Amino acid sequence: MFSFFLANTDEAREQLSNTFDFWDSVPRYSVSRQQMDKLVKEKGHLPLFETTFQYHKTPVTVQIQPVQVKTEVINKQTGEKTETINHYYPSASEELVEDALRKIATEQSTAFVDEDNKSFGVNFTLNQLRKELKRRGHTRSYQQIMLSLEIMANSRIRIEGDISLELSGKKFIGFFNELTTVSRKQLEADPNTKCRVVFNPWINRAIRELHYRQFNYGLMMSHKAQLSRWLHKQLALKYTFASLVHPFKMHYSTIKRDSGLLAAYGRERKAIEAVDEAFQELQDTGVLQSFKKEVVSGARGRIEDVVYVLTATMAFTSAMKAANKRLSINTENAKTSKLPVKNR
């Protein structure tokens, strides 16, 4: 079911992947490398990161433990080796790698299911992952991909809120449950050596309960701004009734709170400009037909909020109808297979 997509052509199907209802609402990649560098300079390390957002009007708290990564640097002139320790939160590069892995997991013979542990994962090669990122416009070196995988494997996240009695408030868990990679020597000896990722409990639960939707992954990955990619996923999850006569409203205050991507802006107007640019990118790439701004002003003309009124393109409307139908088919198939489907 995870790799079954509704599309008219193989070319269209190649553009599709899955977005997860809850997991992709968690602001887990919201701190930029520049912000990290600033924090390390100020504090000497990265502290425990904490933020809040709302999921279907339910307050949720997220805590992320940073990871320390040891890097070996070789002086090209002397050949001398030195080691440095850098501190990281998962960020935009790691998000791209996760999205690429999820796409690879929809391809034939790459995904696997561990029935005993009720977990799902993907087998892949580093070359396969590099090619997937490159074809989507995000070229990464072997070292960059290995760093992103290490950051996700060793960072820890805890999510607390009235959202899952099974998982909420429990101990910190990894962005991956398990990661098996290969060394550079192994890669040089055999470029097709397999790596392995087991997804974490939040993704495993979503797959079991069909809390995911098909969407245009290829188009989402083509967006240059991380905020544009976040907005695209949110629209794919929430604008399920998309049509030319039914616009969708999003508030700037909601985007700021739930994305976590605007915290670094010192001035509110600059953050609003970033949102404007992200919606403009969605219009330029064919997700939105148009968008209008309604500024909510307070005393002395101070901007209190901005309401964005969004109108979808025919292409996005058709994509939402296909996603709705695919979810309906999967739900019916799950019932006959006696899978634990819950209403969304």
JOVEN-V855824 format. One record per pair of residues at least 6 apart in sequence whose C-alpha atoms are under 8 Angstrom apart, sorted by the first residue. I is the first residue (numbers start at 1). J is the second residue. D is the distance in whole Angstrom. If there is no record, write none. Layout:
# JOVEN-V855824
i=<I/I>
j=<J/J>
d=<D/D>
This chain:
# JOVEN-V855824
i=<1/2/2/2/3/3/3/3/3/4/5/5/5/5/6/6/6/6/6/7/7/14/15/15/15/15/16/16/16/16/16/16/17/17/17/17/17/17/17/18/18/18/18/18/18/18/19/19/19/19/19/19/19/20/20/20/20/20/20/21/21/21/21/21/22/22/22/23/23/24/24/25/25/25/25/26/26/26/26/27/27/27/27/27/27/28/28/28/28/29/29/29/29/29/29/30/30/30/30/30/31/31/31/31/31/32/32/33/33/35/36/36/36/36/39/39/40/40/45/46/46/46/47/47/48/48/48/48/49/49/49/49/49/50/50/50/50/51/51/51/51/52/52/52/52/52/52/53/53/53/53/53/53/54/54/54/58/58/58/59/59/60/60/60/60/61/61/61/62/62/62/62/63/63/63/64/64/64/64/64/65/65/65/65/66/66/66/66/66/66/67/67/67/67/67/67/68/68/68/68/69/69/69/69/69/69/70/70/70/70/71/71/71/71/72/72/72/72/73/73/73/73/74/74/74/75/88/89/89/90/90/90/90/92/93/94/94/94/94/96/96/96/97/97/97/97/97/100/100/100/101/101/102/103/104/104/104/104/104/104/105/105/105/105/110/110/110/111/111/111/111/112/112/112/112/113/113/113/114/118/119/119/119/119/119/120/120/120/121/121/121/121/122/122/122/123/123/123/123/124/124/124/125/125/125/125/125/126/126/126/126/126/126/127/127/130/130/130/130/130/133/133/134/136/136/136/137/137/149/152/152/152/153/153/153/153/153/153/154/154/155/155/156/156/156/156/157/157/157/157/158/158/158/158/158/158/159/159/159/159/160/160/160/161/161/162/167/167/173/174/175/175/176/176/176/176/177/177/177/177/177/178/178/178/178/179/179/179/179/180/180/180/181/181/181/182/182/182/186/187/206/208/208/208/209/209/209/209/210/210/210/210/210/211/213/213/213/213/213/214/214/215/215/215/215/215/216/219/220/220/220/220/221/223/223/223/223/225/227/227/227/227/228/228/228/228/230/231/232/232/236/239/239/240/240/240/241/241/241/242/242/242/242/242/242/243/243/243/243/243/244/244/244/244/244/245/246/247/247/247/247/248/248/248/249/249/249/249/250/250/250/250/251/251/251/251/252/252/252/252/252/252/253/253/256/256/262/265/279/279/282/283/283/283/286/286/286/287/287/287/287/288/288/288/288/288/289/289/289/289/290/290/290/291/291/291/291/292/292/292/293/293/293/293/294/294/294/294/295/295/295/295/295/296/296/296/296/296/297/297/297/298/331/334/334/335>
j=<330/18/106/207/17/105/106/107/108/106/13/16/214/326/13/322/323/325/326/13/322/218/216/217/218/219/103/214/215/216/217/218/102/103/106/214/215/216/217/102/103/212/213/214/215/217/212/213/214/215/233/236/237/203/206/211/212/213/237/206/211/212/213/237/55/206/211/202/203/233/234/55/234/258/259/53/62/258/259/51/53/62/258/259/260/62/64/90/91/89/90/91/92/94/95/91/92/259/260/261/89/90/91/260/261/91/92/88/91/264/46/87/88/89/45/46/46/87/87/66/87/88/65/66/63/64/65/66/62/63/64/65/66/61/62/63/64/61/62/63/260/59/60/61/62/257/258/59/60/61/257/258/259/60/257/258/161/162/163/161/162/159/160/161/162/159/160/161/157/158/159/160/157/158/159/89/155/156/157/158/89/155/156/157/87/88/89/90/155/156/87/88/89/151/154/155/85/86/87/88/85/86/87/88/150/151/83/84/85/86/83/84/85/86/81/82/83/84/81/82/83/84/80/81/82/81/151/151/155/148/151/152/155/226/148/148/149/151/152/133/138/221/129/133/145/148/149/129/132/133/122/129/122/217/110/111/122/124/129/132/111/121/122/123/122/123/124/120/121/122/123/120/121/122/123/119/120/121/120/204/198/199/200/201/204/198/199/204/196/197/198/199/196/197/198/194/195/196/197/194/195/196/191/192/193/194/195/142/145/191/192/194/195/191/192/139/140/141/142/145/139/140/140/218/221/222/221/222/179/174/175/176/174/175/176/177/178/179/174/175/174/175/172/173/174/175/172/173/174/175/168/169/170/171/172/173/167/168/169/170/168/169/170/168/169/168/201/202/200/200/199/200/197/198/199/200/197/198/199/200/201/196/197/198/199/195/196/197/198/195/196/197/194/195/196/193/194/195/193/193/212/339/340/341/339/340/341/342/327/330/331/341/342/344/236/237/323/324/327/323/326/233/236/319/320/323/319/285/228/229/232/233/229/229/281/282/285/278/259/261/275/278/278/279/281/282/259/278/282/287/320/248/320/320/321/324/317/320/321/248/311/312/316/317/320/311/312/313/314/317/311/312/313/314/317/311/311/309/310/311/312/309/310/311/307/308/309/310/307/308/309/310/305/306/307/308/272/275/305/306/307/308/305/306/262/263/271/271/288/291/288/289/290/291/313/315/316/312/313/315/316/310/311/312/313/316/310/311/312/313/310/311/312/308/309/310/311/308/309/310/306/307/308/309/306/307/308/309/303/304/305/306/307/303/304/305/306/307/303/304/305/304/341/340/341/341>
d=<6/8/6/7/8/8/4/7/8/8/7/7/7/7/7/6/7/8/6/5/8/8/6/6/5/7/8/6/6/5/5/7/7/5/7/6/6/7/5/7/8/6/5/5/6/8/5/5/6/7/7/8/7/7/7/6/4/7/8/8/6/5/8/6/7/8/8/7/7/7/8/7/7/7/8/8/8/8/8/8/8/8/7/5/6/8/8/7/8/8/5/4/6/8/6/6/7/7/5/5/7/8/6/8/7/6/7/8/7/7/7/8/7/8/7/6/6/8/7/6/6/7/8/7/7/6/5/7/8/5/5/6/8/7/6/4/6/6/5/7/8/7/6/4/6/7/7/6/5/7/6/5/8/6/8/6/7/7/8/6/8/7/6/5/7/6/5/6/7/6/5/7/6/5/7/7/7/6/4/7/7/6/5/6/7/5/5/8/6/7/6/5/7/6/6/5/6/6/5/6/6/5/6/8/8/8/7/6/4/7/6/5/6/8/7/6/5/6/6/5/6/8/6/5/6/6/7/7/7/8/6/6/7/7/7/5/7/8/7/8/8/8/8/7/7/7/8/7/6/6/7/7/8/8/7/8/7/8/8/8/5/7/5/8/5/5/7/7/6/4/6/6/5/6/8/6/5/7/6/7/7/7/8/7/5/6/6/6/7/5/4/5/6/5/7/6/6/5/7/5/5/6/7/6/6/5/6/7/8/8/8/8/7/7/7/7/6/7/7/8/6/7/7/7/6/6/7/6/8/7/5/6/6/6/5/7/7/6/6/8/6/7/5/5/5/7/5/5/6/7/8/7/7/6/5/6/8/6/6/8/5/4/8/6/7/7/8/8/8/7/7/6/7/6/5/5/7/5/6/5/7/8/6/5/7/8/6/5/7/5/5/7/8/5/7/7/8/7/7/7/7/7/7/7/7/6/5/6/8/8/7/6/8/7/8/7/6/8/7/5/8/8/6/7/8/7/8/8/8/5/6/8/7/6/7/8/8/7/8/7/7/6/5/7/7/7/7/8/7/8/7/7/8/6/8/7/8/7/8/8/8/6/7/5/7/7/6/8/7/5/6/6/7/7/8/8/7/6/5/5/7/6/5/7/7/6/5/6/6/5/7/8/7/6/5/6/7/8/6/5/6/7/6/7/6/7/6/6/8/7/6/6/6/8/6/7/8/6/6/7/6/7/6/4/5/8/8/5/5/5/6/5/7/7/5/5/6/6/5/7/7/6/5/6/6/5/6/8/7/8/6/4/6/6/6/5/6/7/4/5/7/6/7/8/7/7>
